Amino acid sequence: MTTPLRKTVERYLQLCAQTLRPGSVDGKRADLYSLTSFLRQHHRAVRSWNLVRRHPHIEGWLNHLHDAPLKPATRRARINALRRFFDDMLDWQWPEAPPSNLILPTDLPAKEYYLPRPLPQDLDHALIDALKRTPSLRTMGLLLLRYTGMRLGELIDLDLNALDGRDHDNFTLRVPLGKTRREHVIPVSAETAALLKAIQTQRATQTQWRRPLPPSIARYLMVDHLGKRPSSASYGVILKKAALSISCTERIHPHRLRHTFATEMIRGGMSVQVLMKILGHTTAATTMRYVEIANADLRRAYDSAIKQLGVLKNLKMTEPVSRCAQPAHLHDIIEILITTLETYHRDNQQTPMAAPLARFVKRLRRTRDDLSRLLQIDPQ
């Protein structure tokens, strides 16, 4: 039986459906039903939203969320969805609208900060080789994710004629409306273009003996031999099998291929602005996480170089230090680090990391100069 509380929620969701995708509406429904279920179980007398109060209803629900096995991001989404629901009812002057300020900013759990998890280089290469050894629609799709940085949902919705090749050396790929609901065009290499054409060829071979595909499916690139679009879960299964074939026990999911692509591009010197457009990010803050990973790589290389400087303590100062090849090589390593970091600093002058980068480069220069004096090498 639909309660009055849920009737109001459904009326609200019908209005939201005019601007949101079905999946977003379903997610909002689950968030709002979390409170209606709590009220039905613990406060049966509340049969209209205008009877809801901060205490005991909202505070009790917040405690219930805190005790539930939910991630902070899930709790935060539910609280935000409910706050927006209450605010909209007040703005629209619905008679069921509850009092204002039932949910406070302090009710939101702190955001979790995490860095993307690219695959280690040796594992990345082994996984690519494993996928190439078993060519199929899904393995080629996974390789396409690795070479382009697309989201899995974008791969699934890729148009049959998404590849645009104006000439033999200039290929672009039209990535469909994805998480950001914006189509964007990304450049692809000749190798990636060849992979796309191989998928098109296999798709035609697989479906030519069956009856014509309906237009609702024929427009998509990723269609299997049964004339169906593979599910997102099926790609995860294939990726897991490929990982097991190379004796990898680490958990690998398709989105890590996107992380690996983005980190590789940053390590190769691509600017944040360009990578942001390729990945389809709406804010630079998301893309900057890959820069932090690259900086962590540089920091590890720097720390390794500094540890090697310990050999200087064991050298006899009466012996010409410049004859020791290893410390002299470290001078070149630090010089490369400085040059690389200066490049990142130029690309990120308008971001919060600009000042820390500048300070870090300054410390590196001092270290280089100190080492130059020790080695009796004139700094460049």
C-alpha positions as CSV (number, residue, x, y, z in Angstrom):
1,M,0.0,0.0,0.0
2,T,1.3,3.4,-0.9
3,T,1.5,5.7,2.1
4,P,0.7,9.5,1.8
5,L,4.5,10.1,2.3
6,R,5.3,8.0,-0.7
7,K,2.6,9.6,-2.8
8,T,4.2,12.9,-2.3
9,V,7.6,11.5,-3.2
10,E,6.3,9.9,-6.4
11,R,4.6,13.2,-7.4
12,Y,8.0,14.9,-6.8
13,L,9.9,12.3,-8.8
14,Q,7.5,12.7,-11.7
15,L,8.6,16.4,-11.9
16,C,12.2,15.4,-11.6
17,A,11.9,12.9,-14.4
18,Q,11.4,15.8,-16.8
19,T,15.1,16.8,-16.5
20,L,16.8,13.7,-15.0
21,R,17.7,10.4,-16.6
22,P,15.7,7.3,-15.4
23,G,18.7,6.0,-13.5
24,S,19.1,9.3,-11.6
25,V,15.4,9.2,-10.8
26,D,15.7,5.7,-9.5
27,G,18.6,6.7,-7.3
28,K,16.7,9.7,-5.9
29,R,13.7,7.4,-5.2
30,A,15.9,5.0,-3.2
31,D,17.4,7.9,-1.2
32,L,14.0,9.4,-0.3
33,Y,12.4,6.0,0.5
34,S,15.1,5.5,3.1
35,L,13.4,8.1,5.3
36,T,9.8,7.1,4.5
37,S,10.7,3.5,5.5
38,F,12.3,4.7,8.7
39,L,9.2,6.9,9.6
40,R,6.9,4.0,8.8
41,Q,8.8,1.7,11.1
42,H,9.5,4.1,14.0
43,H,6.9,6.9,13.7
44,R,3.7,5.6,12.2
45,A,1.8,8.7,13.3
46,V,3.7,10.8,10.8
47,R,1.6,10.6,7.6
48,S,2.5,13.9,6.0
49,W,5.8,15.6,5.4
50,N,4.6,18.8,7.2
51,L,4.5,16.8,10.5
52,V,8.2,15.9,10.2
53,R,10.4,17.6,12.8
54,R,14.1,17.8,13.5
55,H,13.7,15.9,16.7
56,P,13.0,13.0,16.9
57,H,12.4,12.2,13.2
58,I,15.4,13.6,11.3
59,E,17.9,13.1,14.1
60,G,16.7,9.5,14.5
61,W,17.0,8.9,10.8
62,L,20.5,10.3,10.7
63,N,21.5,8.0,13.6
64,H,20.0,5.1,11.6
65,L,22.1,6.1,8.6
66,H,25.2,6.3,10.7
67,D,24.7,2.8,12.1
68,A,23.8,1.3,8.7
69,P,26.6,-0.4,6.6
70,L,26.8,2.5,4.2
71,K,29.8,4.3,2.7
72,P,30.1,8.0,3.7
73,A,29.5,8.9,0.1
74,T,26.2,7.0,0.1
75,R,25.1,8.6,3.3
76,R,26.0,12.0,2.0
77,A,24.0,11.5,-1.2
78,R,20.9,10.4,0.8
79,I,21.1,13.4,3.1
80,N,21.6,15.8,0.2
81,A,18.7,14.2,-1.8
82,L,16.4,14.7,1.2
83,R,17.5,18.3,1.8
84,R,16.9,19.1,-1.9
85,F,13.4,17.4,-1.6
86,F,12.5,19.6,1.4
87,D,13.8,22.8,-0.2
88,D,11.9,22.1,-3.4
89,M,8.6,21.5,-1.6
90,L,9.1,24.8,0.3
91,D,10.0,26.7,-2.9
92,W,7.0,25.3,-4.7
93,Q,4.8,26.1,-1.7
94,W,3.4,22.6,-1.5
95,P,0.9,22.2,1.5
96,E,2.8,19.1,2.5
97,A,6.1,21.0,2.9
98,P,7.9,20.5,6.2
99,P,9.4,23.3,8.3
100,S,12.7,24.8,7.0
101,N,16.2,23.9,8.2
102,L,15.4,20.4,9.2
103,I,18.7,19.3,7.7
104,L,21.9,21.3,8.6
105,P,25.2,21.4,6.7
106,T,26.8,19.8,9.7
107,D,24.7,16.7,9.1
108,L,26.7,15.8,6.0
109,P,29.6,13.4,6.6
110,A,33.0,14.5,5.4
111,K,33.9,13.8,1.8
112,E,36.2,10.9,1.2
113,Y,39.3,11.9,-0.6
114,Y,40.8,9.2,-2.7
115,L,43.3,9.0,-5.6
116,P,42.7,7.0,-8.7
117,R,44.4,3.6,-8.8
118,P,46.3,3.0,-12.1
119,L,47.7,-0.4,-12.8
120,P,51.4,-0.9,-12.2
121,Q,53.3,-0.7,-15.5
122,D,54.3,-4.4,-15.6
123,L,50.8,-5.5,-14.8
124,D,49.3,-3.1,-17.4
125,H,51.6,-4.5,-20.1
126,A,50.8,-8.1,-19.1
127,L,47.1,-7.5,-19.1
128,I,47.1,-5.9,-22.5
129,D,49.0,-8.9,-23.9
130,A,46.5,-11.3,-22.3
131,L,43.5,-9.4,-23.8
132,K,45.2,-9.4,-27.2
133,R,45.7,-13.2,-27.1
134,T,42.0,-13.9,-26.8
135,P,40.4,-11.5,-29.4
136,S,36.6,-11.2,-28.9
137,L,34.1,-8.3,-28.9
138,R,34.5,-7.8,-25.2
139,T,38.3,-8.1,-25.0
140,M,38.6,-5.6,-27.9
141,G,36.2,-3.4,-26.0
142,L,38.4,-3.5,-22.9
143,L,41.5,-2.7,-25.0
144,L,39.5,0.3,-26.4
145,L,38.9,1.5,-22.8
146,R,42.6,1.2,-22.1
147,Y,43.6,3.1,-25.2
148,T,41.0,6.0,-25.0
149,G,40.2,6.4,-21.3
150,M,36.5,6.1,-21.9
151,R,34.1,5.1,-19.2
152,L,32.5,1.7,-19.6
153,G,29.0,3.2,-20.1
154,E,30.4,5.3,-22.9
155,L,31.9,2.3,-24.6
156,I,28.6,0.4,-24.3
157,D,26.8,3.4,-25.9
158,L,29.4,4.0,-28.6
159,D,27.8,4.7,-32.0
160,L,28.6,2.3,-34.9
161,N,30.1,5.2,-36.9
162,A,31.8,7.0,-34.0
163,L,35.2,6.9,-35.7
164,D,36.0,9.8,-37.9
165,G,39.1,9.5,-40.1
166,R,39.7,12.6,-42.3
167,D,43.0,11.2,-43.4
168,H,45.3,8.3,-42.6
169,D,47.0,10.1,-39.7
170,N,44.2,12.1,-38.2
171,F,41.5,10.0,-36.4
172,T,38.9,11.2,-33.9
173,L,36.3,9.4,-31.9
174,R,32.9,10.8,-30.9
175,V,32.2,9.7,-27.4
176,P,28.5,9.6,-26.6
177,L,26.6,11.2,-23.8
178,G,27.9,9.6,-20.7
179,K,28.1,10.5,-17.0
180,T,28.3,14.2,-17.8
181,R,25.6,14.0,-20.5
182,R,27.8,15.8,-23.0
183,E,29.1,14.3,-26.3
184,H,32.8,15.1,-26.8
185,V,35.3,14.3,-29.5
186,I,38.7,12.9,-28.6
187,P,41.8,12.2,-30.8
188,V,42.9,8.6,-31.2
189,S,46.0,7.0,-32.6
190,A,46.2,4.9,-35.8
191,E,46.5,1.8,-33.6
192,T,43.3,2.6,-31.8
193,A,41.6,3.4,-35.1
194,A,42.6,0.0,-36.4
195,L,41.1,-1.6,-33.2
196,L,37.8,0.2,-33.8
197,K,37.7,-1.0,-37.4
198,A,38.5,-4.6,-36.2
199,I,35.5,-4.4,-33.9
200,Q,33.3,-3.1,-36.8
201,T,34.5,-6.0,-38.9
202,Q,33.9,-8.6,-36.3
203,R,30.5,-7.1,-35.5
204,A,29.5,-7.4,-39.2
205,T,30.8,-11.0,-39.4
206,Q,28.9,-12.1,-36.2
207,T,25.5,-10.7,-37.2
208,Q,25.4,-11.2,-41.0
209,W,23.8,-14.6,-40.8
210,R,21.0,-13.5,-38.5
211,R,18.0,-11.5,-39.3
212,P,18.5,-7.7,-39.5
213,L,19.0,-6.0,-36.2
214,P,16.3,-3.6,-35.0
215,P,17.2,0.1,-35.4
216,S,17.3,0.4,-31.6
217,I,20.3,-1.9,-31.5
218,A,21.8,-1.6,-35.0
219,R,23.1,2.0,-34.2
220,Y,25.5,0.7,-31.6
221,L,29.0,-0.6,-32.1
222,M,29.2,-3.1,-29.3
223,V,26.7,-5.8,-30.4
224,D,27.6,-9.5,-29.8
225,H,26.9,-12.5,-32.1
226,L,23.4,-12.9,-30.5
227,G,22.5,-9.4,-31.6
228,K,22.5,-8.1,-28.1
229,R,24.5,-5.4,-26.4
230,P,26.9,-6.9,-23.8
231,S,26.1,-5.8,-20.2
232,S,28.6,-3.9,-18.1
233,A,29.0,-6.9,-15.8
234,S,30.1,-9.1,-18.7
235,Y,33.1,-6.9,-19.3
236,G,34.1,-7.2,-15.7
237,V,34.0,-11.0,-15.9
238,I,36.2,-11.0,-19.0
239,L,38.7,-8.7,-17.3
240,K,38.8,-10.8,-14.2
241,K,39.5,-13.9,-16.4
242,A,42.3,-12.1,-18.2
243,A,43.8,-11.1,-14.8
244,L,43.7,-14.7,-13.6
245,S,45.4,-15.9,-16.7
246,I,48.5,-13.8,-15.8
247,S,48.3,-15.0,-12.2
248,C,47.2,-11.6,-10.9
249,T,45.4,-11.7,-7.6
250,E,44.8,-7.9,-7.5
251,R,41.2,-6.8,-8.0
252,I,40.9,-5.2,-11.4
253,H,37.7,-3.6,-12.7
254,P,37.2,-1.8,-16.0
255,H,37.3,1.7,-14.5
256,R,41.0,1.1,-13.5
257,L,41.8,1.0,-17.3
258,R,40.6,4.6,-17.4
259,H,42.7,5.5,-14.4
260,T,45.7,3.9,-16.1
261,F,45.2,5.8,-19.3
262,A,44.9,9.1,-17.6
263,T,47.9,8.6,-15.4
264,E,50.0,7.5,-18.4
265,M,49.0,10.7,-20.3
266,I,50.0,12.9,-17.3
267,R,53.3,11.1,-17.0
268,G,53.9,11.6,-20.7
269,G,53.6,15.4,-20.3
270,M,50.0,16.0,-21.3
271,S,48.5,19.2,-19.8
272,V,45.7,19.1,-17.3
273,Q,43.4,21.1,-19.6
274,V,43.8,18.7,-22.5
275,L,43.4,15.6,-20.4
276,M,40.3,17.2,-18.8
277,K,38.7,17.5,-22.3
278,I,39.6,13.9,-23.3
279,L,38.2,12.4,-20.1
280,G,35.1,14.5,-20.3
281,H,35.5,15.9,-16.8
282,T,33.4,19.0,-15.9
283,T,35.9,20.3,-13.3
284,A,39.7,20.5,-13.2
285,A,39.7,19.2,-9.6
286,T,38.9,15.7,-10.8
287,T,41.6,15.7,-13.4
288,M,44.1,17.1,-10.8
289,R,44.0,13.8,-8.9
290,Y,46.0,12.2,-11.7
291,V,48.6,15.0,-11.4
292,E,48.9,14.1,-7.8
293,I,49.7,10.5,-8.7
294,A,52.3,11.7,-11.2
295,N,53.8,13.9,-8.5
296,A,53.9,11.0,-6.1
297,D,55.9,9.1,-8.7
298,L,58.3,12.0,-8.9
299,R,58.5,12.2,-5.2
300,R,59.4,8.5,-5.0
301,A,62.1,9.0,-7.6
302,Y,63.4,12.0,-5.7
303,D,63.5,10.1,-2.4
304,S,65.3,7.2,-4.1
305,A,67.9,9.7,-5.4
306,I,68.3,11.3,-2.0
307,K,68.9,7.9,-0.3
308,Q,71.6,7.1,-2.8
309,L,73.4,10.3,-1.7
310,G,74.2,8.4,1.5
311,V,77.2,6.9,-0.4
312,L,78.9,10.3,-0.1
313,K,79.2,9.8,3.6
314,N,81.5,6.8,3.0
315,L,83.8,8.5,0.5
316,K,87.2,9.7,1.5
317,M,87.2,13.4,1.1
318,T,90.9,13.3,0.0
319,E,89.8,11.3,-3.0
320,P,88.4,13.4,-5.9
321,V,84.7,12.9,-5.5
322,S,84.0,13.7,-9.2
323,R,85.6,10.4,-10.1
324,C,82.6,8.6,-8.5
325,A,80.2,7.9,-11.4
326,Q,77.1,7.2,-9.3
327,P,76.8,10.5,-7.5
328,A,77.6,12.4,-10.7
329,H,74.7,10.5,-12.3
330,L,72.4,11.6,-9.4
331,H,73.1,15.2,-10.4
332,D,71.5,14.5,-13.8
333,I,68.6,12.7,-12.2
334,I,67.8,15.7,-10.0
335,E,68.1,18.0,-13.0
336,I,65.5,15.9,-14.8
337,L,63.2,16.0,-11.8
338,I,63.5,19.8,-11.7
339,T,62.7,20.2,-15.4
340,T,59.7,17.8,-15.1
341,L,58.3,19.6,-12.1
342,E,58.7,23.0,-13.7
343,T,56.6,21.7,-16.6
344,Y,53.8,20.7,-14.2
345,H,54.1,24.0,-12.4
346,R,53.5,25.9,-15.7
347,D,50.4,23.8,-16.4
348,N,49.0,24.4,-12.9
349,Q,49.7,28.0,-12.1
350,Q,46.0,28.7,-11.4
351,T,45.4,25.7,-9.1
352,P,46.0,25.3,-5.3
353,M,49.0,23.1,-6.0
354,A,51.0,25.9,-7.7
355,A,52.6,27.2,-4.5
356,P,53.6,23.8,-3.1
357,L,55.1,22.8,-6.5
358,A,57.1,26.0,-6.5
359,R,58.5,25.4,-3.0
360,F,59.3,21.8,-3.9
361,V,61.2,22.8,-7.0
362,K,63.1,25.4,-5.0
363,R,64.2,22.7,-2.5
364,L,65.3,20.5,-5.4
365,R,67.4,23.3,-6.9
366,R,69.2,23.7,-3.5
367,T,69.8,20.0,-3.4
368,R,71.2,20.1,-6.9
369,D,73.5,23.0,-6.1
370,D,74.7,21.3,-2.9
371,L,75.5,18.1,-4.8
372,S,77.2,20.1,-7.5
373,R,79.6,21.6,-5.0
374,L,80.3,18.2,-3.5
375,L,81.1,16.8,-6.9
376,Q,83.0,19.9,-7.9
377,I,80.6,20.3,-10.9
378,D,79.6,23.7,-12.0
379,P,75.7,24.0,-11.9
380,Q,74.1,24.7,-15.2
